[in-house]
Amino acid sequence: MKISIIGSGYVGLVTGVCLAEKGHSIICVDADHEKVANINQGVPPIFEQGLKELLKKNIYVNLQATADLRQAVIDTEVSLITVGTPFDGEQIDLAQIKEVSHQIGEALRDKKSYHLVVVKSTIVPGTTDDVVVPILEKTARKKAGPDFGVGMNPEFLREGVAVEDFMTPDRIVLGAIDPKSLDWMEKIYQGFENVDKVRTNNRTAEMIKYTANSLLATMISFSNEIANLRAELLNFASLIELELDFSEEDVEFADRTAFQQLINRITQVIKKLIDSFALGNVLKNGIPVAIVGEPNVGKSTLLNALLN
């Protein structure tokens, strides 16, 4: 397929180069003329393992870069929006999404053939249908669905191994407004055999991306809490070993105070874990260990699962 990638940053360039490697004809679009020139010379503006080699292999074969968004849309069948959506701590900035949607719509106004617009940028659920589609329809003076397709295709790329993640995904999520848009999106990934392809609507596709990000953050936080708990429990065990030969009267007041602070900290961590995972189980080596609500589980089971 002939595909234009709007935005040649981290996601856009990796997507463009990898799709070119799969045999698609790619036009990478960016407003930065220096970046465009570098890409056309085979010099990627970012470092990703394997990216430079694939870019040099495909440049002017299946891939080229330009700053002319309008012509790129007219010359292709599909446009992927991959511009940035920076987060300021409270909300994401949709300025670039709105701007390129407006420019794509203007190009579609003069285009007679069917065209598919797909959002790959990370956006809040509902943005594609509630923000992108109205802008496209207003500027193109056409109706989404009968006149052009709209979809949402989130990315799941890890920095440093993005090329590998793109070329060997564990799933591909395709969201769209109608079956025709979904069918066209499937054509983009027809070269990815034996990969699960999830067909859904735009809101669900957007939510899958946010859910995946949230789950990753939760897993990292949980792992950190477990590591902290393990460290403190090991310190606790060491303290007990040191105090085995002493009576309580022999322990200095300062030591008893530190001991009580340690107990309070452990109690807070355990309470946090219980509050967060009270409805589920901790999995340790494939064995579910109930945190609450399982009277038949030995008292030391959770401790052993955490320490071993």
C-alpha angles and dihedrals in degrees: 000000000000106000132179118205110207106207122027101209128113098310097031099052095042089049093047096047094046094048089048088053087054090057103263121135105243133195113188112205126201135157090221105092093194091055090049091052092049093049091050088053091052094254113129116213090222135043119243125155108263095003098108093050094050092045093053090046095053105031110120088000103072099344141053136159132229142167092218103098096173095055091044091056093047092049096049140060099219133034121200116201109215103156121137125274102193119200118224096193094270107045142354121261112241095182094110092043091053094045097051091043088056092049093047090050091053090052092048090054089069096038118094100189127077115273132188122218115197127186116215098164117107106259139163113271109271096030097108094052098034102038112016099041096050091049092049093048094047097048096037092044086221137110122255108238104024096043104028138359129241127198145164121225112175121205126229102193126152117214111252096022099046095126092053091046092051095046095044107031123172090217140359118217117209120186124177146156095245144005094264092057090048092050091052091048090053088057089060090059101034089113090062102086125186091019121125111245116200113207114199144127126290097258093052092047090052091047092050089058094049091044091052091050092047092048091051091051091048092050091050092049092046092050090051092050091049090049090050092047092048091051093049093046090051089050088049091051091049091050091052091051091052093049098045093100096048133079121227090256090060094056115096116242091240090056092050090050092051089046091053091048089053092050090050091051093050090048091052093049093048091047090051091051092048092048092049099044105024092122095049145042135255111239115216117177089339093305117118112229113194115225096193139002098037109104092174092064112097118248092244096048096091092043092051091048091053097044101041 
